[in-house]
Amino acid sequence: DTIAVSLLNSETLFIIFDGKDAPLLIGREGYRYKAIAYTLQSWISAKYNLKVQLEIGEFIKKQNENIEKYLKDEVFKEIDEK
C-alpha cells in the first residue's frame, strides 16, 4: 500500500514498503526480506554509491526491539551476575 524512498543521511537511502501484504514480502524467517534487501543494495550501490536501509512492515524495527529486549533480559543480566 505504501512505498516511500528518502535519504536517511548523505550515504544511506531509506526505503519503506508497508501494507497488509508486507508479511508476504518478508517471507518465512525473513528470507524474502534478505533477498530483496541484497538485490536493492547491489543495484543502488553500483549505480549511486549509496547504502540501503530497507524497512518492510516494521520488520527491522521489530527485530531491533527483540534484540534489545534479549540483550537487556538475558545477556546483561548474565553479565551483571558474573
All heavy atoms as an XYZ file, in Angstrom:
676
protein
N       0.810     -1.196      0.000
C       0.000      0.000      0.000
C       0.852      1.258      0.000
O       0.491      2.249     -0.594
C      -0.933      0.015      1.206
C      -1.934     -1.128      1.166
O      -2.272     -1.582      0.059
O      -2.360     -1.565      2.234
N       1.986      1.217      0.734
C       2.848      2.388      0.854
C       4.259      2.040      0.419
O       4.827      1.043      0.858
C       2.899      2.881      2.321
O       1.592      3.190      2.743
C       3.781      4.097      2.454
N       4.804      2.867     -0.433
C       6.210      2.766     -0.816
C       6.777      4.170     -0.711
O       6.258      5.101     -1.307
C       6.393      2.231     -2.245
C       5.791      0.843     -2.385
C       7.870      2.226     -2.620
C       5.751      0.322     -3.797
N       7.822      4.326      0.081
C       8.444      5.636      0.258
C       9.956      5.489      0.176
O      10.522      4.513      0.659
C       8.047      6.238      1.598
N      10.592      6.466     -0.438
C      12.042      6.489     -0.575
C      12.529      7.863     -0.163
O      11.996      8.882     -0.603
C      12.471      6.203     -2.038
C      13.981      6.250     -2.176
C      11.921      4.867     -2.514
N      13.541      7.886      0.707
C      14.120      9.157      1.132
C      15.572      8.934      1.526
O      16.008      7.805      1.714
C      13.336      9.746      2.312
O      13.407      8.876      3.423
N      16.308     10.032      1.636
C      17.682      9.950      2.115
C      17.679      9.955      3.631
O      17.112     10.848      4.256
C      18.519     11.118      1.601
C      19.026     10.999      0.178
C      19.712     12.289     -0.245
C      19.971      9.828      0.030
N      18.291      8.945      4.222
C      18.416      8.875      5.675
C      19.548      9.783      6.134
O      19.439     10.478      7.130
C      18.664      7.433      6.100
C      18.529      7.092      7.556
C      17.135      7.396      8.057
C      18.842      5.625      7.782
N      20.633      9.754      5.387
C      21.769     10.669      5.553
C      22.475     10.741      4.207
O      21.971     10.225      3.224
C      22.697     10.218      6.697
C      23.226      8.814      6.508
O      23.641      8.440      5.418
N      23.196      8.012      7.556
N      23.620     11.366      4.157
C      24.284     11.567      2.866
C      24.783     10.279      2.223
O      25.114     10.253      1.046
C      25.447     12.545      3.025
O      26.423     12.002      3.896
N      24.822      9.191      2.982
C      25.337      7.925      2.464
C      24.292      6.819      2.360
O      24.570      5.767      1.817
C      26.460      7.414      3.376
C      27.633      8.346      3.499
C      28.636      7.858      4.526
O      28.266      7.026      5.388
O      29.780      8.297      4.467
N      23.089      7.051      2.919
C      22.125      5.963      3.054
C      20.752      6.341      2.526
O      20.201      7.380      2.878
C      21.989      5.551      4.538
O      23.284      5.308      5.080
C      21.140      4.308      4.685
N      20.207      5.461      1.722
C      18.868      5.600      1.174
C      17.914      4.757      2.023
O      18.189      3.590      2.293
C      18.859      5.103     -0.271
C      17.657      5.381     -1.124
C      17.480      6.892     -1.315
C      17.812      4.702     -2.461
N      16.821      5.351      2.478
C      15.825      4.651      3.293
C      14.636      4.309      2.412
O      14.030      5.191      1.794
C      15.390      5.531      4.463
C      14.406      4.875      5.382
C      14.777      3.788      6.151
C      13.113      5.340      5.477
C      13.869      3.179      7.009
C      12.193      4.746      6.327
C      12.581      3.664      7.098
N      14.311      3.023      2.329
C      13.199      2.551      1.510
C      12.229      1.810      2.421
O      12.643      0.943      3.199
C      13.672      1.603      0.396
C      14.711      2.299     -0.489
C      12.498      1.104     -0.438
C      15.392      1.377     -1.488
N      10.952      2.173      2.329
C       9.943      1.511      3.155
C       8.810      0.989      2.286
O       8.333      1.678      1.388
C       9.408      2.444      4.262
C       8.454      1.695      5.181
C       8.751      3.666      3.709
C       8.159      2.389      6.480
N       8.446     -0.258      2.534
C       7.267     -0.892      1.956
C       6.359     -1.248      3.118
O       6.814     -1.874      4.078
C       7.611     -2.200      1.209
C       8.508     -2.036      0.031
C       9.742     -2.662     -0.009
C       8.113     -1.289     -1.065
C      10.566     -2.537     -1.115
C       8.941     -1.162     -2.174
C      10.170     -1.782     -2.193
N       5.104     -0.872      3.044
C       4.188     -1.199      4.126
C       2.798     -1.426      3.563
O       2.437     -0.884      2.524
C       4.153     -0.074      5.164
C       3.628     -0.547      6.507
O       3.441     -1.763      6.688
O       3.410      0.300      7.386
N       2.031     -2.224      4.242
C       0.668     -2.524      3.831
C       0.267     -3.894      4.339
O       1.048     -4.590      4.994
N      -0.935     -4.289      4.001
C      -1.465     -5.545      4.529
C      -0.696     -6.770      4.021
O      -0.676     -7.807      4.678
C      -2.945     -5.672      4.209
C      -3.260     -5.772      2.735
C      -4.735     -5.882      2.470
C      -4.936     -5.984      0.965
N      -6.302     -6.138      0.589
N      -0.056     -6.662      2.862
C       0.689     -7.795      2.304
C       2.184     -7.750      2.615
O       2.957     -8.546      2.075
C       0.485     -7.866      0.791
C      -0.937     -8.244      0.419
O      -1.598     -8.941      1.219
O      -1.392     -7.849     -0.663
N       2.601     -6.853      3.486
C       4.025     -6.736      3.834
C       4.621     -8.058      4.329
O       5.753     -8.390      3.963
C       4.236     -5.625      4.859
N       3.893     -8.844      5.138
C       4.474    -10.123      5.568
C       4.853    -11.054      4.414
O       5.787    -11.842      4.534
C       3.373    -10.745      6.435
C       2.616     -9.575      6.956
C       2.634     -8.580      5.819
N       4.139    -10.942      3.286
C       4.491    -11.763      2.125
C       5.847    -11.365      1.556
O       6.578    -12.211      1.035
C       3.415    -11.650      1.047
C       2.040    -12.200      1.420
C       1.029    -11.873      0.327
C       2.106    -13.686      1.677
N       6.186    -10.076      1.641
C       7.497     -9.617      1.174
C       8.606    -10.030      2.123
O       9.755    -10.188      1.714
C       7.504     -8.096      1.007
C       6.693     -7.532     -0.148
C       6.700     -6.014     -0.094
C       7.245     -8.016     -1.474
N       8.282    -10.172      3.401
C       9.284    -10.574      4.391
C       9.586    -12.054      4.249
O      10.735    -12.466      4.275
C       8.806    -10.238      5.812
C       8.666     -8.729      5.963
C       9.759    -10.814      6.854
C       7.948     -8.282      7.209
N       8.540    -12.848      4.092
C       8.720    -14.286      3.937
C       8.959    -14.974      5.265
O       9.144    -14.344      6.301
N       8.979    -16.278      5.202
C       9.206    -17.069      6.406
C      10.642    -16.864      6.874
O      11.581    -17.017      6.105
C       8.957    -18.535      6.093
C       9.041    -19.403      7.292
C       8.681    -20.811      6.941
N       8.801    -21.624      8.138
C       8.410    -22.857      8.219
N       7.878    -23.426      7.167
N       8.554    -23.528      9.321
N      10.786    -16.486      8.124
C      12.087    -16.260      8.758
C      12.895    -15.154      8.067
O      14.118    -15.117      8.178
C      12.877    -17.558      8.829
C      12.175    -18.614      9.658
C      12.937    -19.907      9.746
O      14.170    -19.883      9.554
O      12.304    -20.936     10.013
N      12.237    -14.291      7.308
C      12.913    -13.133      6.731
C      13.726    -13.399      5.482
O      14.486    -12.542      5.037
N      13.573    -14.563      4.867
C      14.386    -14.892      3.699
C      14.095    -13.986      2.507
O      15.001    -13.566      1.807
C      14.214    -16.360      3.297
C      14.778    -17.320      4.318
C      13.995    -18.328      4.865
C      16.088    -17.194      4.749
C      14.518    -19.201      5.806
C      16.614    -18.066      5.685
C      15.820    -19.062      6.217
O      16.335    -19.902      7.153
N      12.822    -13.694      2.252
C      12.494    -12.798      1.136
C      12.987    -11.384      1.425
O      13.471    -10.700      0.532
C      10.989    -12.785      0.873
C      10.504    -14.019      0.190
C       9.063    -13.875     -0.266
N       8.542    -15.188     -0.554
C       7.468    -15.710     -0.001
N       6.761    -15.009      0.855
N       7.080    -16.921     -0.307
N      12.848    -10.960      2.671
C      13.348     -9.639      3.058
C      14.839     -9.534      2.734
O      15.294     -8.571      2.132
C      13.125     -9.377      4.553
C      13.809     -8.122      5.015
C      13.162     -6.901      4.949
C      15.128     -8.148      5.470
C      13.801     -5.736      5.334
C      15.779     -6.995      5.848
C      15.106     -5.792      5.786
O      15.750     -4.649      6.157
N      15.598    -10.533      3.141
C      17.045    -10.530      2.907
C      17.374    -10.519      1.421
O      18.292     -9.824      0.985
C      17.697    -11.734      3.595
C      17.655    -11.635      5.098
C      18.186    -12.896      5.749
C      17.975    -12.850      7.246
N      18.335    -14.109      7.891
N      16.607    -11.266      0.626
C      16.839    -11.293     -0.814
C      16.532     -9.941     -1.454
O      17.308     -9.453     -2.290
C      15.992    -12.391     -1.460
N      15.422     -9.330     -1.049
C      15.058     -8.012     -1.588
C      16.095     -6.976     -1.170
O      16.546     -6.170     -1.987
C      13.646     -7.596     -1.116
C      12.592     -8.524     -1.734
C      13.358     -6.148     -1.461
C      11.221     -8.399     -1.099
N      16.493     -7.002      0.104
C      17.477     -6.039      0.609
C      18.813     -6.192     -0.127
O      19.435     -5.198     -0.522
C      17.679     -6.220      2.113
N      19.243     -7.434     -0.342
C      20.505     -7.681     -1.046
C      20.437     -7.176     -2.488
O      21.363     -6.536     -2.978
C      20.835     -9.172     -1.016
C      22.096     -9.507     -1.756
C      23.349     -9.286     -1.178
C      22.059    -10.016     -3.050
C      24.516     -9.576     -1.864
C      23.219    -10.308     -3.743
C      24.440    -10.085     -3.139
O      25.595    -10.369     -3.822
N      19.324     -7.456     -3.161
C      19.164     -7.024     -4.551
C      19.170     -5.511     -4.659
O      19.879     -4.934     -5.497
C      17.861     -7.599     -5.141
O      17.905     -9.027     -5.040
C      17.689     -7.185     -6.585
N      18.385     -4.844     -3.815
C      18.346     -3.379     -3.835
C      19.711     -2.783     -3.510
O      20.152     -1.829     -4.139
C      17.292     -2.859     -2.858
C      15.840     -3.066     -3.259
C      14.919     -2.689     -2.119
C      15.512     -2.271     -4.513
N      20.380     -3.356     -2.503
C      21.708     -2.862     -2.121
C      22.682     -2.990     -3.289
O      23.445     -2.063     -3.570
C      22.235     -3.625     -0.906
C      23.623     -3.220     -0.470
C      23.692     -1.786      0.021
O      22.833     -1.341      0.757
N      24.706     -1.064     -0.381
N      22.649     -4.108     -3.976
C      23.551     -4.319     -5.114
C      23.300     -3.300     -6.215
O      24.240     -2.695     -6.735
C      23.376     -5.728     -5.676
O      23.766     -6.676     -4.730
N      22.056     -3.103     -6.574
C      21.716     -2.167     -7.645
C      22.046     -0.728     -7.265
O      22.671     -0.010     -8.026
C      20.240     -2.243     -7.978
C      19.792     -3.498     -8.663
C      20.583     -4.414     -9.304
C      18.461     -3.975     -8.780
N      19.818     -5.422     -9.800
C      18.516     -5.188     -9.504
C      17.236     -3.503     -8.348
C      17.376     -5.921     -9.797
C      16.100     -4.244     -8.650
C      16.176     -5.433     -9.364
N      21.596     -0.319     -6.096
C      21.747      1.079     -5.697
C      23.198      1.420     -5.388
O      23.673      2.502     -5.725
C      20.800      1.402     -4.524
C      19.359      1.342     -5.044
C      21.112      2.762     -3.907
C      18.296      1.390     -3.994
N      23.908      0.497     -4.808
C      25.323      0.729     -4.525
C      26.123      0.871     -5.817
O      26.958      1.763     -5.939
C      25.883     -0.421     -3.690
O      27.251     -0.240     -3.455
N      25.854      0.005     -6.771
C      26.576      0.065     -8.037
C      26.246      1.335     -8.822
O      27.128      1.954     -9.416
C      26.250     -1.165     -8.877
N      25.001      1.737     -8.823
C      24.566      2.879     -9.635
C      24.809      4.223     -8.953
O      25.254      5.175     -9.576
C      23.077      2.724     -9.958
C      22.469      3.864    -10.727
C      22.406      3.575    -12.177
C      21.649      4.700    -12.868
N      21.833      4.710    -14.249
N      24.501      4.306     -7.640
C      24.533      5.602     -6.950
C      25.542      5.681     -5.803
O      25.650      6.709     -5.152
C      23.143      5.928     -6.397
C      22.092      5.993     -7.468
C      21.187      4.955     -7.642
C      22.024      7.081     -8.320
C      20.220      5.006     -8.638
C      21.065      7.144     -9.320
C      20.165      6.104     -9.469
O      19.215      6.150    -10.465
N      26.239      4.583     -5.527
C      27.214      4.527     -4.442
C      26.583      4.909     -3.095
O      27.148      5.679     -2.322
C      28.427      5.407     -4.746
C      29.613      5.042     -3.890
O      29.744      3.899     -3.468
N      30.464      6.009     -3.628
N      25.384      4.382     -2.852
C      24.672      4.626     -1.595
C      24.399      3.298     -0.893
O      24.235      2.267     -1.535
C      23.331      5.323     -1.846
C      23.358      6.753     -2.346
C      21.965      7.189     -2.774
C      23.893      7.671     -1.260
N      24.325      3.341      0.435
C      23.887      2.194      1.223
C      22.361      2.217      1.248
O      21.744      3.239      1.003
C      24.425      2.289      2.646
C      25.930      2.277      2.711
C      26.372      2.515      4.124
C      27.872      2.733      4.160
N      28.318      3.199      5.472
N      21.763      1.084      1.591
C      20.314      0.983      1.637
C      19.877      0.488      3.006
O      20.432     -0.474      3.534
C      19.779      0.009      0.560
C      18.293     -0.229      0.715
C      20.089      0.530     -0.820
N      18.888      1.167      3.572
C      18.206      0.650      4.753
C      16.779      0.377      4.329
O      16.035      1.293      3.970
C      18.233      1.635      5.910
C      17.571      1.067      7.146
C      17.730      1.941      8.356
O      18.624      2.773      8.436
N      16.861      1.758      9.310
N      16.415     -0.883      4.338
C      15.100     -1.318      3.882
C      14.221     -1.650      5.072
O      14.647     -2.356      5.987
C      15.243     -2.548      2.976
C      13.960     -3.184      2.468
C      13.192     -2.222      1.576
C      14.280     -4.475      1.727
N      13.005     -1.145      5.060
C      12.023     -1.455      6.096
C      10.768     -1.959      5.409
O      10.206     -1.272      4.556
C      11.712     -0.203      6.911
C      10.744     -0.426      8.049
C      11.300     -1.304      9.144
O      12.044     -0.805      9.999
O      10.983     -2.511      9.137
N      10.375     -3.180      5.737
C       9.148     -3.756      5.195
C       8.248     -4.100      6.378
O       8.586     -4.967      7.179
C       9.420     -5.027      4.359
C      10.312     -4.722      3.170
C       8.100     -5.639      3.884
C      10.691     -5.933      2.339
N       7.138     -3.390      6.480
C       6.167     -3.677      7.529
C       6.744     -3.667      8.929
O       6.388     -4.524      9.735
N       7.649     -2.773      9.212
C       8.312     -2.628     10.514
C       9.119     -3.868     10.909
O       9.338     -4.135     12.081
C       7.305     -2.275     11.606
C       6.632     -0.938     11.392
C       5.748     -0.516     12.540
O       5.402     -1.360     13.400
O       5.422      0.678     12.593
N       9.582     -4.629      9.943
C      10.364     -5.842     10.204
C      11.643     -5.527     10.969
O      11.931     -6.150     11.990
C      10.680     -6.545      8.877
C      11.529     -7.775      9.008
C      11.012     -8.921      9.570
C      12.840     -7.795      8.562
C      11.782    -10.074      9.685
C      13.615     -8.927      8.672
C      13.087    -10.075      9.237
N      12.408     -4.560     10.496
C      13.670     -4.216     11.152
C      13.414     -3.587     12.510
O      14.125     -3.869     13.479
C      14.522     -3.296     10.247
C      14.970     -4.062      9.008
C      15.722     -2.741     10.980
C      15.823     -5.284      9.289
N      12.401     -2.752     12.602
C      12.060     -2.133     13.888
C      11.759     -3.218     14.923
O      12.260     -3.170     16.050
C      10.856     -1.202     13.718
C      10.422     -0.535     14.987
C       9.200      0.343     14.756
C       8.684      0.910     16.056
N       7.444      1.644     15.878
N      10.977     -4.210     14.550
C      10.637     -5.300     15.464
C      11.858     -6.152     15.786
O      12.038     -6.585     16.926
C       9.523     -6.155     14.876
C       8.196     -5.426     14.831
C       7.134     -6.240     14.119
C       5.862     -5.425     13.968
N       4.871     -6.107     13.130
N      12.714     -6.395     14.794
C      13.948     -7.152     15.031
C      14.830     -6.433     16.045
O      15.368     -7.054     16.957
C      14.719     -7.349     13.711
C      14.092     -8.288     12.755
C      14.288     -9.742     13.135
O      15.096    -10.079     13.977
N      13.541    -10.605     12.508
N      14.985     -5.124     15.867
C      15.807     -4.341     16.795
C      15.229     -4.351     18.202
O      15.978     -4.453     19.183
C      15.974     -2.907     16.296
C      16.875     -2.818     15.093
O      17.666     -3.709     14.824
N      16.741     -1.753     14.333
N      13.912     -4.247     18.324
C      13.268     -4.303     19.638
C      13.492     -5.659     20.292
O      13.768     -5.736     21.491
C      11.773     -4.013     19.508
C      11.448     -2.570     19.184
C       9.979     -2.346     18.846
O       9.191     -3.321     18.799
O       9.629     -1.167     18.619
N      13.393     -6.742     19.522
C      13.616     -8.084     20.066
C      15.064     -8.263     20.514
O      15.322     -8.870     21.556
C      13.240     -9.148     19.041
C      11.754     -9.248     18.837
O      10.965     -8.854     19.686
N      11.345     -9.770     17.689
N      16.008     -7.761     19.736
C      17.419     -7.864     20.106
C      17.694     -7.065     21.372
O      18.385     -7.539     22.281
C      18.323     -7.395     18.940
C      18.252     -8.407     17.793
C      19.765     -7.196     19.407
C      18.891     -7.947     16.511
N      17.144     -5.850     21.439
C      17.335     -5.017     22.625
C      16.757     -5.703     23.864
O      17.381     -5.727     24.922
C      16.655     -3.666     22.413
C      16.903     -2.685     23.527
C      16.307     -1.313     23.225
O      16.311     -0.896     22.058
O      15.831     -0.689     24.187
N      15.577     -6.283     23.736
C      14.947     -6.986     24.857
C      15.795     -8.179     25.274
O      16.011     -8.420     26.462
C      13.536     -7.435     24.472
C      12.756     -8.080     25.593
C      11.361     -8.449     25.128
C      10.474     -9.058     26.168
N      11.039     -9.860     27.182
N      16.275     -8.940     24.322
C      17.126    -10.098     24.616
C      18.396     -9.658     25.349
O      18.796    -10.277     26.337
C      17.475    -10.846     23.335
C      18.504    -11.925     23.547
C      18.172    -13.100     24.197
C      19.812    -11.752     23.108
C      19.117    -14.089     24.405
C      20.761    -12.730     23.308
C      20.419    -13.906     23.958
O      21.356    -14.867     24.178
N      19.028     -8.608     24.838
C      20.249     -8.136     25.493
C      19.981     -7.706     26.927
O      20.730     -8.073     27.836
C      20.864     -6.976     24.703
C      21.524     -7.338     23.389
C      21.923     -6.085     22.627
C      22.731     -8.237     23.616
N      18.929     -6.935     27.145
C      18.609     -6.453     28.488
C      18.208     -7.589     29.425
O      18.659     -7.645     30.558
C      17.477     -5.423     28.428
C      17.903     -4.092     27.893
C      16.728     -3.126     27.865
C      17.128     -1.790     27.300
N      15.969     -0.874     27.173
N      17.333     -8.474     28.952
C      16.775     -9.508     29.817
C      17.693    -10.714     30.011
O      17.624    -11.372     31.051
C      15.433    -10.003     29.266
C      14.367     -8.926     29.264
O      14.572     -7.875     29.907
O      13.322     -9.124     28.612
N      18.523    -11.003     29.054
C      19.344    -12.202     29.130
C      20.838    -11.899     29.278
O      21.453    -12.289     30.259
C      19.118    -13.074     27.882
C      17.684    -13.478     27.648
C      17.180    -14.462     28.683
O      17.992    -15.260     29.195
O      15.972    -14.427     28.977
N      21.388    -11.223     28.296
C      22.842    -11.040     28.237
C      23.333    -10.132     29.345
O      24.255    -10.498     30.098
C      23.269    -10.510     26.851
C      24.754    -10.209     26.815
C      22.894    -11.506     25.765
N      22.741     -8.944     29.488
C      23.207     -8.001     30.507
C      22.978     -8.547     31.912
O      23.772     -8.327     32.804
C      22.546     -6.632     30.345
C      22.920     -5.924     29.056
C      22.085     -4.953     28.536
C      24.085     -6.214     28.383
C      22.420     -4.290     27.358
C      24.430     -5.573     27.207
C      23.588     -4.609     26.698
N      21.877     -9.270     32.088
C      21.590     -9.881     33.376
C      22.680    -10.893     33.724
O      23.172    -10.932     34.850
C      20.221    -10.558     33.325
C      19.784    -11.165     34.621
C      18.400    -11.776     34.478
C      17.986    -12.473     35.740
N      16.681    -13.131     35.612
N      23.059    -11.692     32.756
C      24.109    -12.698     32.945
C      25.454    -12.021     33.261
O      26.187    -12.472     34.147
C      24.234    -13.544     31.673
C      25.287    -14.624     31.722
C      24.768    -15.915     32.345
O      23.550    -16.079     32.465
O      25.620    -16.745     32.685
N      25.743    -10.949     32.573
C      26.995    -10.209     32.800
C      27.003     -9.627     34.208
O      28.009     -9.719     34.923
C      27.182     -9.099     31.742
C      27.468     -9.741     30.392
C      28.302     -8.144     32.145
C      27.441     -8.782     29.226
N      25.889     -9.038     34.633
C      25.804     -8.449     35.970
C      25.987     -9.497     37.057
O      26.608     -9.224     38.083
C      24.479     -7.718     36.154
C      24.388     -6.437     35.371
O      25.450     -5.921     34.967
O      23.247     -5.956     35.136
N      25.461    -10.693     36.845
C      25.564    -11.763     37.836
C      26.975    -12.316     37.954
O      27.394    -12.740     39.010
C      24.586    -12.885     37.510
C      23.139    -12.480     37.728
C      22.175    -13.549     37.271
O      22.613    -14.607     36.767
O      20.959    -13.310     37.402
N      27.702    -12.282     36.859
C      29.058    -12.845     36.879
C      30.076    -11.766     37.002
O      31.185    -11.901     37.270
C      29.285    -13.692     35.634
C      28.434    -14.918     35.649
C      28.733    -15.807     34.476
C      27.846    -17.045     34.583
N      28.016    -17.943     33.507
